[in-house]
Amino acid sequence: MSGPVSLQIDRLVLRGIDPADQRALADGLKTELARVLADPSMRAAMLRSRRTPVLRLSRMTMEPGMAGARALGKGVAKAIGKGMQP
């Protein structure tokens, strides 16, 4: 598949995240989503356009601090990638 991949997340609900860690979580999420969506196998699976109105992820834990928030963001991105696969 050539061309850009478009992913729109209307709402991401995260309970219990310290406001000071939100930027680190967002950075981890963005970085890992870019990697996941650039994977050739993922791009092949996305040849068929599909919409997932709601994607519910399993419970995840977060270690304290910015490193924990970044790791949680990466974990969320990986789970989104798995949820998007047929």
Backbone as CSV, one residue per row, in Angstrom:
resi,resn,N_x,N_y,N_z,CA_x,CA_y,CA_z,C_x,C_y,C_z
1,MET,0.852,-1.166,0.000,0.000,0.000,0.000,0.896,1.225,0.000
2,SER,0.662,2.115,-0.913,1.443,3.344,-0.924,0.582,4.486,-0.417
3,GLY,1.225,5.527,-0.001,0.489,6.668,0.524,0.388,6.615,2.037
4,PRO,-0.136,7.688,2.594,-0.189,7.784,4.048,-1.305,6.938,4.651
5,VAL,-1.102,6.581,5.867,-2.119,5.889,6.657,-2.774,6.929,7.537
6,SER,-4.078,6.897,7.608,-4.797,7.858,8.434,-5.461,7.127,9.584
7,LEU,-5.168,7.563,10.779,-5.765,7.005,11.985,-6.288,8.170,12.800
8,GLN,-7.551,8.128,13.129,-8.145,9.197,13.923,-8.621,8.613,15.240
9,ILE,-8.135,9.171,16.312,-8.575,8.785,17.649,-9.370,9.956,18.186
10,ASP,-10.676,9.760,18.270,-11.544,10.837,18.749,-11.407,11.052,20.243
11,ARG,-11.284,9.972,20.970,-11.223,10.101,22.425,-10.415,8.944,22.987
12,LEU,-9.534,9.267,23.880,-8.733,8.281,24.591,-8.970,8.545,26.069
13,VAL,-9.594,7.595,26.746,-9.934,7.773,28.152,-8.880,7.077,28.999
14,LEU,-8.193,7.867,29.800,-7.148,7.356,30.686,-7.444,7.858,32.089
15,ARG,-7.715,6.955,32.961,-8.020,7.337,34.340,-6.779,7.162,35.200
16,GLY,-6.553,8.115,36.083,-5.470,8.001,37.043,-4.104,8.427,36.544
17,ILE,-4.032,9.141,35.435,-2.742,9.606,34.897,-2.454,10.990,35.470
18,ASP,-1.295,11.131,36.098,-0.880,12.418,36.649,-0.723,13.408,35.492
19,PRO,-1.279,14.597,35.621,-1.152,15.591,34.547,0.305,15.844,34.128
20,ALA,1.237,15.714,35.054,2.648,15.923,34.725,3.184,14.835,33.789
21,ASP,2.525,13.680,33.731,2.985,12.559,32.907,2.249,12.459,31.572
22,GLN,1.271,13.316,31.340,0.461,13.213,30.133,1.269,13.388,28.856
23,ARG,2.202,14.319,28.826,3.026,14.547,27.620,3.869,13.316,27.306
24,ALA,4.463,12.702,28.326,5.281,11.512,28.107,4.429,10.368,27.560
25,LEU,3.211,10.214,28.092,2.318,9.169,27.600,1.965,9.427,26.134
26,ALA,1.615,10.660,25.812,1.275,11.009,24.429,2.460,10.781,23.493
27,ASP,3.665,11.131,23.926,4.858,10.920,23.098,5.090,9.428,22.846
28,GLY,4.956,8.622,23.887,5.123,7.174,23.724,4.074,6.603,22.789
29,LEU,2.841,7.061,22.923,1.749,6.599,22.070,2.008,6.961,20.608
30,LYS,2.364,8.213,20.350,2.613,8.663,18.975,3.784,7.923,18.334
31,THR,4.869,7.805,19.075,6.067,7.145,18.542,5.784,5.692,18.179
32,GLU,5.130,4.978,19.089,4.866,3.563,18.845,3.802,3.366,17.777
33,LEU,2.787,4.228,17.736,1.784,4.111,16.668,2.424,4.304,15.297
34,ALA,3.330,5.255,15.202,4.026,5.467,13.923,4.787,4.215,13.518
35,ARG,5.445,3.566,14.484,6.201,2.341,14.194,5.265,1.202,13.816
36,VAL,4.200,1.019,14.587,3.245,-0.061,14.328,2.597,0.099,12.956
37,LEU,2.172,1.303,12.634,1.489,1.529,11.363,2.430,1.500,10.165
38,ALA,3.718,1.672,10.382,4.690,1.614,9.289,5.093,0.177,8.956
39,ASP,4.754,-0.765,9.836,5.112,-2.171,9.620,4.438,-2.683,8.343
40,PRO,5.206,-3.313,7.434,4.619,-3.784,6.169,3.443,-4.743,6.355
41,SER,3.489,-5.603,7.350,2.379,-6.532,7.549,1.120,-5.786,7.991
42,MET,1.288,-4.759,8.794,0.137,-3.947,9.215,-0.426,-3.191,8.031
43,ARG,0.451,-2.647,7.219,-0.014,-1.897,6.050,-0.776,-2.814,5.093
44,ALA,-0.321,-4.047,4.941,-1.021,-4.999,4.072,-2.404,-5.311,4.643
45,ALA,-2.501,-5.457,5.943,-3.791,-5.745,6.583,-4.749,-4.560,6.447
46,MET,-4.208,-3.366,6.290,-5.047,-2.170,6.208,-5.467,-1.833,4.777
47,LEU,-5.123,-2.689,3.814,-5.534,-2.432,2.438,-7.051,-2.299,2.339
48,ARG,-7.733,-3.069,3.147,-9.186,-2.963,3.193,-9.525,-1.876,4.199
49,SER,-10.168,-0.835,3.729,-10.566,0.241,4.621,-11.616,-0.273,5.584
50,ARG,-11.437,0.007,6.851,-12.430,-0.395,7.832,-12.449,0.621,8.955
51,ARG,-13.566,0.701,9.590,-13.705,1.623,10.714,-13.974,0.811,11.960
52,THR,-13.338,1.191,13.019,-13.568,0.580,14.314,-14.090,1.683,15.217
53,PRO,-15.407,1.748,15.408,-15.957,2.877,16.161,-15.468,2.927,17.606
54,VAL,-15.301,1.779,18.224,-14.811,1.734,19.597,-13.852,0.565,19.713
55,LEU,-12.718,0.832,20.274,-11.738,-0.221,20.517,-11.463,-0.233,22.008
56,ARG,-11.889,-1.266,22.678,-11.690,-1.369,24.120,-10.457,-2.225,24.372
57,LEU,-9.558,-1.670,25.136,-8.316,-2.376,25.444,-8.418,-2.985,26.833
58,SER,-7.623,-4.000,27.060,-7.617,-4.619,28.380,-6.962,-3.686,29.393
59,ARG,-7.131,-4.014,30.629,-6.561,-3.211,31.710,-5.035,-3.207,31.612
60,MET,-4.443,-2.050,31.819,-2.990,-1.914,31.772,-2.528,-1.192,33.029
61,THR,-1.333,-1.515,33.462,-0.783,-0.838,34.631,0.331,0.103,34.189
62,MET,0.584,1.106,35.030,1.618,2.080,34.709,2.574,2.214,35.876
63,GLU,3.838,2.108,35.566,4.862,2.375,36.564,4.892,3.879,36.799
64,PRO,5.330,4.320,37.964,5.324,5.760,38.248,6.315,6.541,37.378
65,GLY,6.012,7.813,37.212,6.919,8.737,36.538,6.755,8.786,35.035
66,MET,7.571,9.636,34.425,7.493,9.849,32.983,7.873,8.611,32.197
67,ALA,8.850,7.841,32.674,9.244,6.618,31.967,8.088,5.618,31.964
68,GLY,7.388,5.513,33.070,6.233,4.627,33.146,5.118,5.093,32.224
69,ALA,4.902,6.393,32.157,3.868,6.949,31.280,4.214,6.696,29.818
70,ARG,5.474,6.875,29.464,5.915,6.634,28.085,5.729,5.158,27.725
71,ALA,6.089,4.264,28.648,5.933,2.826,28.410,4.449,2.465,28.267
72,LEU,3.601,3.089,29.055,2.164,2.846,28.934,1.670,3.308,27.568
73,GLY,2.125,4.461,27.113,1.745,4.941,25.783,2.131,3.955,24.696
74,LYS,3.317,3.392,24.803,3.768,2.392,23.827,2.894,1.149,23.899
75,GLY,2.549,0.727,25.107,1.688,-0.438,25.264,0.306,-0.225,24.672
76,VAL,-0.235,0.962,24.864,-1.544,1.297,24.285,-1.455,1.253,22.759
77,ALA,-0.387,1.795,22.199,-0.218,1.798,20.744,-0.138,0.375,20.195
78,LYS,0.588,-0.488,20.867,0.687,-1.889,20.425,-0.681,-2.554,20.481
79,ALA,-1.441,-2.287,21.532,-2.771,-2.873,21.657,-3.703,-2.348,20.570
80,ILE,-3.574,-1.075,20.219,-4.372,-0.516,19.129,-4.022,-1.234,17.826
81,GLY,-2.741,-1.431,17.584,-2.321,-2.153,16.364,-2.909,-3.545,16.308
82,LYS,-2.885,-4.263,17.419,-3.467,-5.608,17.448,-4.972,-5.551,17.223
83,GLY,-5.622,-4.555,17.798,-7.056,-4.419,17.650,-7.502,-4.054,16.252
84,MET,-6.616,-3.463,15.478,-6.946,-3.060,14.115,-6.756,-4.185,13.123
85,GLN,-6.056,-5.225,13.511,-5.817,-6.333,12.591,-7.100,-7.159,12.440
86,PRO,-7.329,-7.675,11.229,-8.548,-8.475,11.001,-8.524,-9.781,11.775
